[in-house]
Structures are given as structure tokens and as C-alpha cells.
Amino acid sequence: MAPDDQNDWINQRDVSFDAHISMGEKNGAVSPLFEVYSRGIETGRDAWCTNFSEIDLSRNIQKTVDFYNEQVAHFERIRTDGSSAKDLVRYTPEAISWTSSLFASLERGTQLAFESSDIRTGLYRPFEKRHVYLNKGLIHRMGKNFSIFPISGIENKIISVPNSGNITPFSALMANTFLDLFVTAAKGGTQCFPLHLYDHQDEGTGGLFADQTFGPQRRDGITDAGLKHFQDAYPGETITKEDLFYYVYGLLHSEDYRAKYADNLSKELPRIPRVKTAADFWAFSRAGRELGDLHVNYETVEPYPVTIKQGDLRLADIKNPEAFYRVTKWAFGKAGKEKDKTIVIYNANITMQDIPLEAYDYVVNGKPALEWVMERQVVKTDKDSGIENDANRYAIETMNNPAYPLELFQRVITVSLRTMEIVRGLPKLDVMA
């Protein structure tokens, strides 16, 4: 076999993919569907900059900032012409993780200060939220996230997809908050495409509003040319940029699309075809809207009614809920030597039964969504820093509900079953040439 014009020797791309509009372009040579997109947040020091506990995160950041500032002062005292921070700092794994951006700040003599207002909540892995210290001084690579989520609580949605070079099968996930770099990709990182963009205007420029202070100014993330590209395909239809945003999300869940363009999607960002009929466009758009609502609002969907082996928890006399619902590690049941995924052992007090196996069909970033919950809602200690990350602290401190991890699993069963029902009801992929 000879390489194709993309220099692919194996898993050669479908050449028809190039005819479709790209979700995003960096060089600006061709008008893309989205004006701006961004990598997920890359802290470069997750153990210090993220935590389930806002209290612990604050404490960890304060210690790290103090250590870093000591190193700035130390470097200033002993530096000579041509000296490098990499050669002179203390490599203390329990105190800090050094990156090129932090070395550069140190060499400039930049001091850091802890700012509690920089603690925000984002999606760290599929269906796992954490507190993150979103401070430019400590975050290694911020991308363009401040153009998408400039302040806490601002309204927006993003479609996240793997960057080129991902090693796991393609998936997409919608969120209404910023994401970590590896939410939808085990390698290569996650790219985020926003419904809205925000431009920050600090103050008026004169005239009537000269004394007013303005916040972020919202505009559309989808380009006018991108919208026209689809409006031209369906004359007589009233299509908005929001309709198109959800069409994209629905289409990216099409099993036909993922199969036909699997090799393309492993090597480049998605391109979005126009389906042949307006009816199919609207079917994908409606499905994308429903999928988006499920995936964004996963914490409030109805929990799936699993059977609790020990009995109905609503009737239990639970004197210490924090101890009763505390989870440290999950496990599947056993059927002989094999795992029985219809049974999940939550802790010594709670075993769930009758979990529908089809719920494991919903896969994000190479793993069933349910298994992401089981993997992440635990207690772990980082081996380098010694920092403990305890999912129970998020349940208690943030959600005010010690049963949050258990209920999250049940909610994600509901999300998974409904997602696959919607996906399997999508139209067959029939695209314009």
C-alpha cells in the first residue's frame, strides 16, 4: 500500500471529509464553522491546582505560592549572568511541580499572591467536577478559555472533542463550564467550541457612558459564513446559530458519522457535513439539544431506581450520613471469575443490584460514563505531593449531600440509557456532496 496525499500509510482517511466545513481553523485561510476554539485547561500541576475540597485547595495553593515566592527571592540572591532557574531552584516534589511557564515567571522575578476569587468549578473528567485555581500565574496553559468563560457563573455552552492525534475512539461532550485538557481525549488534549464568545470592555470610552464600567460583552461563537453555509442548503428554513450548534452536537453522536470518518477523526478536527434534507437537519438539531440538556444537567436528572441489596435506603435509620455514604473505592460484583457489572459495591453499607448492562454502552473518552464515575468518585493520594483528593469532600462541602457519589452513579445510568436511545434514533447519515 502506498501513502495517500495526507502521508497516511495505514488507516487512510476518507477523502470526502475534506468537502465539509471545518469546525475550526487556526490559519484563517478558510472560513470555519466556529470563530474561536480553545484547548482545555492545562494546569501543569493538577495535584496542587485542583481538588474536590475548596478548603483543601485553598490551603494547598497558599503553601505552593509561599514556596514559589521563596524560590523567586532565592534565585534573585544567587543568580549570575546566564544562570538558569532550572539549575538553581529547589526541586521539592511535595511543594510544587515546575513547568516552563513557571520557570519563566521566576526568572522575571514575578511574585504570586493567593486570590480566593480565582477558585472556580470545572469539569475535570467526564461527569466529574472539581474546584480549580484558575490563576494565570499558576496555570501552565490557559488557552482562550477566558474568552469563553471569563467570569464565574457566566452563561455559555461548549462542545468538546478530541484534538488530532487522539488514541481513543472519537467522542464529544457538551458542558456549561470550562474543561480540563483531558476530558474527551486520553492523548492530544481536548478542544472546546463555544456557543458564545465574550469580549471584555473595562470602561466606557467617552460621551454619555464615560463613567460606566462594563463587563464581558457577548457575541456568537459560530461565524456568519458558517451559518450561511447551512442556510443555503435549506432554503425556506429559519435556522439560527443555536439550532446549528445543536445540529453539530447531534451529528457528532451519529454512529454512521463516527464509523465513516473514524480515521479522519483520529487525525484531525471534525468537519461537519450538510445532510440532504431539512427534515434530517432538524432531527439532528433536536437530538443534539436533548443530548446537550442531558449532558450539561447530569447532576439533576432523575436517578435510575437500582435495587439496594441491603434494603430501601429511604427507610434506613442513618445516624451519621457522612460515614454511611463515605466511598473510597468501588468494585463490580462477581459471577464466578468474571465481573458482574449488574452489581456494583459502593461501600460496606451499600451494594447496588440490577444495573442495566446497556447503560455501559454510552462511552466517553474511551470508557463507559458509569466507569468514569466509579474511577473518579474515590479517595486518592498523589504520590509526589502527598496531597489527598477526597470525592466525599465535594459531596459534603459543595453539594451538601453525603450521598452525592451514589446518586451521581444512578443519575449517570439515566443519562447513559437515554443518550443511547437518542443516538440509536438518529437518521441515517445521508450527506450532500
Order of alpha helices (4+ residues) and beta strands (2+ residues): beta-beta-alpha-beta-alpha-alpha-alpha-beta-beta-beta-beta-beta-beta-beta-alpha-alpha-alpha-alpha-beta-alpha-beta-alpha-beta-beta-beta-beta-beta-alpha-beta-beta-alpha
